[in-house]
């Protein structure tokens, strides 16, 4: 900023000095010509008018440059103030769980599936020095693939205001959760069992928020999902097998339910309850908690 200011002052001084020198030369010429040729004072007046116009132009140019420099200074001061009062709401997953697979019926698509739903419970805490307002939190679950990654989306969460921290142990904590579903082939369950870290599921959480001055910021966090223990592999293997073979294992029952759904609702309910019971008996264990580990954190405006 000092360099810009010195440059403008130097240019202004050069312009004014050049104008003064030009005017001085013109005046001397006009005086000399008037004495030598006895030209009327109209010529001198014209020269003087031209000199005044030239000085006015130089003044306008100099003033515009000064105003531009002042505006740059104000913008930089505003930007500095906005960054000094930046909130930092971070989303911390406290639990990632796989729900025990169950049989579901979706009326809009009229589809029958045996799937697991995935739940993420989170704490949102503001580590910044000022309150965060209009906070939007969204998440997606990604299964890495060589050809095309498989992405599961969920509903976003909105937080109106989140106060700044008052101490390291005193936070205004907002609890939220996300749910991912429609994994009909159990790709998430299978990816969790992968021995290679690059193939495990990736949870991305994006937070967009503002400070009290209206400046916008964003924060993106990436987590990898791992099993909590090796004992979970047997259960997850069974789950993946049951989810991926549900349509085949209950093919005849599903076809019969499609025929009677509009004719006999009570019979359909009885049939569906039997499918849910038979499917549940094949699925081992209960809900499984996994371990989300943060691998990246990017924060910016």
ABEGO torsion letter per residue (X at the ends): XAAAAAAAAAAAAAAAAAAAAAAAAAAAAAAAAAAAAGBBAAAAAAAAAAAAAAAAAAAAAAAAAAAAAAAAAAAAAAAAAAAAABBBBBBBBABBBBBBBBBBBBAAAGBBBBBBBBBBBBBBBBABABBBBGBBBBBBBBBBBAABBBBBBBBBBBBABBBBBABAABBBBBBBBBBBBGBAAGAAAAAAABABAAABBBBBBBBBBBBAAGBBBBBBBBBBBBBABAAAAAAAAAAAAAAAAAAAAAAAAAAAAAAAAAABAAAAAAAAAAAAAAAAAABBEBBBBBBBBBABBBBBX
